Amino acid sequence: MSGGRGPRPEEPARPVRSGWIAAFALANLGLWMGHYAPLAVLLPVRLQEIAPDAKETVFALVSGAGAVVAMVVGPVAGALSDRTIGRFGRHPWTLGGAALAAAALVFLAGQRTAAGTLAGWCAAQAGLNTMQASLTAELADQVPVRQRATVAGWMGITAGSALLPVFAVTRVVSGTGPAFLLTGAVVLLFAAVFALLTFRPSAAPRRSQPSPGPGPGRPGRLHRADFLWAWTSRALFFTGWSLATVYVLYYLVDEVRYEQRFPGKTGADGVLEVSVVFTAVLVVSALLSGVVSDRTGRRRGMAVGGSAVVTAGIMMWALWPSWPAVLVGTALLAVGHGAFLSVDQALVTQVLPTAAHRARDLGVVNISYTGPQALAPFVAGPVVTSLGGYETLFVVAAALTLLAGLTVRNVRGVG
């Protein structure tokens, strides 16, 4: 999967064009559809068919095993892509990961056993996280610091809005088998479009500026400390986020009484409506936050503000389990999520320990997202059933997101 060894650029100087940003956003949208379509819809439905009496346990095992694979593969694939950059850039890793994910999703389309489903999802996670490590590193490879939060805003939009096309997929095709096939095709197609539109085989390495990393007046140990603080902040934020959102469907049905309030509708309809509100607000928040952060150079303050707004949204859900409060809380979640994720993604690329190992280190950063996803079902379940219900769950989640904002203030290497 190597493109050959070559010189490693440091900080890019030339802004990327709108066409590059659009292709990059499209590839990320395909990536997140590959993550969310199986986790949100396809795997739960398939496992309910396979093991109706133990679907929760089997789903936890399958999703947890996939998360473990993701945490291992991300840094490893990133390290390998760091060592094999040549005339093809990181595109071989992006396309190779997408191809493996697509093949695994095709395999899942025909699985009718729990063991086969677990194996297929682990393979899909290996491919998706190889693709993710490569794509995330493109942000640091190709986008100058002064433009980075704007482009990272588009990454946040694709991650936050991917559930809408997922719902579209489930309505375009009938049955989980065809939906797995269509999802795999989307992942591979969008990755191929990005590679084709941004690949220039005869181009010389991009002219670069000196890295803001370790150097005179900036000891490497301080840069590593900044990286650790940034990683910890993201881990706290996504742990709180995952705990708050893992059981949204059950919260709407059991606490908000959505189906009783709107006869004829199901909890899934409520999740779709929440997703529409979230996406609409997220688009505006992420783009505005990215532009403002790039123009002012402020990263930490906006990340702190974003985490505080998310905390307020979660507390709305905790204290007022009603449909109007759900919608207001969702809007607050979208505002805060867009601000935190776009700015924090740019921030973390500025405190990587070394420029030569960007993809490896960003693969480690991705663990701060995949790890909480794996843990959330195991933690949230006992809290909801035995330790105080949804109110307790949301209070814990809100405390973690607030702590994330306090933690990011310790990152000293950026504004």
C-alpha positions in Angstrom: 0.0 0.0 0.0 3.1 2.2 -0.1 3.6 5.1 -2.5 7.3 5.0 -1.9 9.4 7.0 0.6 9.9 10.7 0.1 10.5 14.0 1.8 8.2 14.9 4.6 6.8 18.4 4.4 6.2 20.3 7.6 3.8 23.1 7.8 2.1 23.9 4.5 2.0 27.5 3.4 -0.4 27.6 0.4 -4.1 27.7 1.2 -6.2 24.8 -0.2 -8.9 25.7 -2.7 -12.6 25.2 -2.3 -12.6 22.2 -4.6 -10.1 20.4 -2.4 -12.2 21.2 0.7 -15.3 19.9 -1.0 -13.6 16.6 -2.0 -12.1 16.3 1.5 -15.5 16.8 3.1 -17.1 14.2 0.7 -14.5 11.6 1.7 -15.1 12.3 5.4 -18.8 12.0 4.8 -18.4 8.5 3.3 -16.1 7.6 6.2 -18.7 8.5 8.8 -21.5 6.9 7.0 -19.4 3.7 7.1 -19.1 4.1 10.9 -22.7 5.2 11.7 -24.9 3.2 9.3 -23.9 -0.1 10.8 -23.7 1.1 14.4 -26.9 3.1 14.4 -29.2 0.9 12.3 -27.8 -2.1 10.4 -26.0 -4.1 13.1 -28.7 -3.7 15.7 -31.4 -4.8 13.2 -29.3 -7.7 12.0 -28.4 -8.9 15.5 -32.0 -8.7 16.5 -32.7 -11.1 13.7 -29.8 -13.4 14.7 -30.2 -13.3 18.5 -33.5 -11.8 19.5 -33.3 -12.8 23.1 -29.7 -11.5 23.6 -29.5 -8.7 21.1 -28.2 -6.1 23.6 -25.4 -8.3 24.8 -24.4 -9.5 21.4 -24.4 -5.9 20.0 -22.2 -4.8 22.9 -19.7 -7.6 22.1 -19.7 -6.8 18.4 -19.4 -3.1 18.8 -16.8 -3.4 21.6 -14.6 -5.8 19.6 -14.8 -3.4 16.6 -13.7 -0.5 18.9 -10.7 -2.5 20.1 -9.7 -3.1 16.5 -10.1 0.6 15.8 -7.9 1.7 18.7 -5.1 -0.7 17.5 -5.3 -0.1 13.8 -5.5 3.7 13.8 -2.1 4.4 15.2 -0.5 1.5 13.4 -1.9 2.5 10.0 -1.0 6.1 10.7 2.6 5.2 11.5 2.9 3.1 8.3 1.5 5.9 6.2 4.0 8.3 7.7 6.8 6.1 6.5 5.5 5.6 3.0 4.7 9.0 1.6 5.8 9.4 -2.0 4.5 10.7 -5.2 1.0 9.3 -4.4 0.9 11.0 -1.0 -1.4 9.3 1.5 -3.9 8.3 -1.1 -2.9 4.6 -1.2 -3.8 4.3 2.4 -7.1 6.2 2.0 -8.1 4.0 -0.9 -6.8 0.8 0.6 -8.7 1.4 3.8 -11.9 2.3 1.9 -11.5 -0.8 -0.2 -11.1 -3.1 2.9 -14.1 -1.4 4.6 -16.2 -1.8 1.5 -15.3 -5.5 1.1 -16.1 -6.1 4.8 -19.5 -4.4 4.5 -20.2 -6.6 1.5 -19.3 -9.6 3.6 -21.6 -8.4 6.4 -24.5 -8.2 3.9 -24.6 -12.0 3.7 -23.9 -12.9 7.4 -26.5 -14.7 9.4 -24.4 -15.6 12.5 -23.1 -13.6 15.4 -19.5 -14.9 14.9 -19.6 -13.9 11.2 -21.0 -10.5 12.0 -18.4 -9.9 14.6 -15.6 -10.8 12.2 -17.0 -8.7 9.4 -17.4 -5.6 11.7 -13.9 -6.0 13.0 -12.6 -6.1 9.4 -14.7 -3.0 8.5 -13.3 -1.1 11.5 -9.8 -2.0 10.4 -10.5 -0.5 7.0 -12.4 2.5 8.2 -9.7 3.5 10.8 -7.0 3.0 8.2 -8.9 5.5 6.0 -9.5 7.8 8.9 -5.9 7.9 10.0 -4.9 8.9 6.5 -7.6 11.5 6.0 -7.1 13.2 9.3 -3.4 13.5 8.6 -4.3 15.3 5.3 -5.5 18.2 7.4 -2.0 18.8 8.9 -0.2 17.8 5.6 -2.1 20.1 3.2 -3.9 22.9 5.2 -2.0 25.9 6.6 -2.6 26.7 10.2 -4.5 29.9 9.4 -7.1 27.9 7.5 -7.2 24.8 9.5 -10.2 25.4 11.8 -12.3 26.3 8.8 -11.5 23.0 7.1 -11.8 21.2 10.4 -15.3 22.7 10.6 -16.2 20.7 7.5 -14.9 17.6 9.1 -17.1 18.2 12.1 -20.1 18.8 9.9 -19.7 15.5 8.1 -19.2 13.6 11.4 -22.2 15.3 12.9 -24.6 15.1 9.9 -23.8 11.6 8.7 -26.9 10.2 10.4 -29.1 12.0 7.9 -27.8 10.1 4.8 -27.8 7.0 6.9 -31.6 7.3 7.4 -31.8 8.1 3.7 -30.0 4.8 2.9 -32.5 2.8 5.0 -35.4 4.3 3.1 -33.8 3.9 -0.4 -33.2 0.2 0.0 -35.2 -2.5 1.8 -33.5 -4.9 4.2 -30.1 -4.8 5.9 -28.3 -6.8 3.2 -28.7 -4.2 0.4 -28.1 -1.4 2.9 -24.7 -2.9 3.8 -23.9 -3.1 0.1 -24.9 0.5 -0.6 -23.0 1.8 2.4 -19.8 0.0 1.2 -20.2 1.5 -2.2 -20.6 5.0 -0.8 -17.4 4.6 1.3 -15.3 3.5 -1.6 -16.8 5.9 -4.2 -16.4 9.0 -2.0 -12.8 8.0 -1.2 -12.0 7.5 -4.9 -13.5 10.9 -5.8 -11.3 12.6 -3.2 -8.2 10.8 -4.5 -8.9 11.5 -8.1 -9.7 15.2 -7.6 -6.7 16.0 -5.3 -4.0 13.7 -6.8 -1.3 15.5 -8.8 1.4 12.8 -9.5 3.9 15.2 -11.1 3.7 17.9 -8.5 6.7 18.6 -6.3 6.3 18.5 -2.6 4.5 21.5 -1.3 6.6 24.5 -0.1 6.5 24.6 3.6 7.1 26.9 6.6 9.0 25.9 9.7 7.1 23.6 12.0 5.8 25.2 15.2 6.8 22.1 17.0 9.8 21.4 19.2 12.6 23.9 18.6 14.5 26.7 20.2 12.4 28.1 23.0 9.9 25.3 22.6 11.3 22.1 24.3 9.9 18.8 23.0 8.7 17.9 26.5 6.5 20.9 26.6 5.0 20.1 23.2 4.3 16.5 24.3 2.6 17.9 27.4 0.4 20.1 25.2 -0.5 17.0 23.1 -1.4 15.0 26.3 -3.6 17.8 27.6 -5.3 18.1 24.2 -5.8 14.3 24.0 -7.2 14.2 27.5 -9.7 17.1 26.8 -11.0 15.3 23.7 -11.3 12.0 25.6 -13.3 13.7 28.4 -15.5 15.5 25.8 -16.3 12.4 23.8 -16.9 10.3 26.9 -19.5 12.7 28.0 -20.9 13.1 24.5 -21.2 9.3 24.1 -22.8 8.8 27.4 -25.4 11.5 26.6 -26.3 10.2 23.2 -25.9 6.4 23.3 -29.5 5.8 24.4 -31.3 8.8 22.7 -33.9 6.5 21.2 -34.8 4.9 24.5 -34.8 8.3 26.2 -37.3 9.7 23.8 -39.6 6.7 24.1 -39.3 6.0 27.9 -38.8 9.5 29.4 -40.1 12.0 26.9 -43.0 9.7 25.9 -42.5 10.7 22.2 -44.8 8.0 20.9 -47.6 8.9 23.2 -47.2 12.6 22.5 -47.3 12.0 18.7 -49.5 9.0 18.0 -48.6 7.1 14.9 -44.9 8.0 15.1 -42.1 5.8 16.4 -39.1 6.6 18.5 -37.0 6.3 15.3 -39.0 9.2 13.8 -38.1 11.2 16.9 -34.4 10.4 16.4 -34.7 11.6 12.8 -36.3 14.9 13.8 -33.6 15.4 16.5 -31.0 14.7 13.8 -32.4 17.2 11.4 -32.4 20.0 14.1 -28.9 19.0 15.2 -27.5 19.0 11.6 -29.0 22.3 10.6 -27.6 24.1 13.6 -24.3 22.2 13.5 -23.6 23.4 9.9 -23.8 27.0 10.9 -21.9 26.6 14.2 -19.0 24.6 12.8 -18.4 26.9 9.9 -18.7 30.2 11.9 -16.5 28.8 14.7 -13.8 27.7 12.2 -13.8 31.0 10.4 -13.7 33.1 13.6 -11.0 30.9 15.1 -8.8 31.1 12.0 -9.2 34.9 11.8 -8.5 35.6 15.4 -6.1 32.8 16.2 -8.1 31.8 19.2 -8.4 28.1 19.8 -8.6 27.3 23.5 -11.2 29.9 24.4 -13.6 28.8 21.7 -13.1 25.1 22.7 -13.9 26.0 26.3 -17.0 27.9 25.2 -18.2 25.0 23.0 -17.8 22.5 25.9 -19.8 24.8 28.2 -22.7 25.1 25.7 -22.8 21.3 25.2 -22.9 21.0 29.0 -25.9 23.3 29.1 -27.7 21.3 26.4 -27.2 18.0 28.2 -28.5 19.5 31.4 -31.6 20.6 29.5 -32.3 16.9 28.8 -31.5 16.0 32.4 -33.8 18.5 34.1 -36.7 18.8 31.6 -37.6 15.5 29.8 -40.1 17.1 27.5 -40.2 17.4 23.7 -39.6 21.2 23.6 -36.7 20.9 26.0 -35.3 18.1 23.8 -35.3 20.4 20.8 -33.7 23.3 22.6 -31.2 21.1 24.2 -30.4 19.6 20.8 -29.8 23.0 19.4 -27.4 23.8 22.2 -25.6 20.5 21.7 -25.1 21.4 18.0 -23.8 24.9 18.7 -21.3 23.6 21.3 -20.3 20.5 19.3 -19.6 22.5 16.2 -17.5 25.0 18.1 -15.6 22.5 20.1 -14.9 19.9 17.4 -13.8 22.3 14.6 -11.6 24.4 16.8 -10.2 21.4 18.8 -9.4 19.4 15.7 -7.3 22.4 14.4 -5.7 22.8 17.9 -4.6 19.2 18.2 -2.8 19.4 14.8 -0.8 22.3 16.1 0.6 20.4 19.1 1.6 17.1 17.5 4.9 16.0 19.0 6.7 15.7 15.7 5.9 16.6 12.1 7.4 13.3 10.9 4.8 11.2 12.6 1.6 13.1 12.1 -0.7 10.2 11.0 0.6 8.0 13.8 -0.1 10.6 16.4 -3.5 11.5 15.0 -4.3 7.8 15.0 -3.6 8.0 18.8 -5.9 11.1 18.9 -8.7 9.1 17.3 -8.6 6.7 20.2 -10.1 9.6 22.2 -13.2 9.2 20.0 -13.4 5.4 19.5 -12.6 4.5 23.1 -15.6 6.4 24.6 -17.9 4.9 21.9 -16.9 1.4 23.0 -17.3 2.2 26.7 -20.5 4.1 26.6 -23.0 1.2 26.3 -21.3 -0.7 29.2 -21.3 2.4 31.5 -24.7 3.9 30.5 -26.7 0.7 30.8 -26.1 0.1 34.6 -26.5 3.9 35.3 -29.9 4.0 33.6 -31.2 0.7 35.0 -29.8 0.8 38.6 -28.1 4.1 39.5 -30.6 6.8 39.0 -31.8 6.6 35.5 -31.4 9.1 32.7 -31.1 12.2 34.9 -28.0 10.7 36.6 -26.6 9.6 33.3 -26.9 13.1 31.8 -25.5 14.8 34.9 -22.4 12.6 34.7 -22.1 13.3 31.0 -22.5 17.1 31.5 -19.8 17.1 34.2 -17.4 15.3 31.8 -17.9 17.8 29.0 -17.5 20.7 31.3 -14.3 19.2 32.6 -13.1 18.8 29.0 -13.3 22.6 28.6 -11.4 23.2 31.8 -8.7 20.7 30.7 -8.1 22.3 27.3 -7.1 25.5 29.0 -3.9 23.7 30.0 -2.7 23.6 26.3 -0.2 26.4 26.2 1.2 26.1 22.7 -1.7 27.8 20.9 -3.9 30.8 21.4 
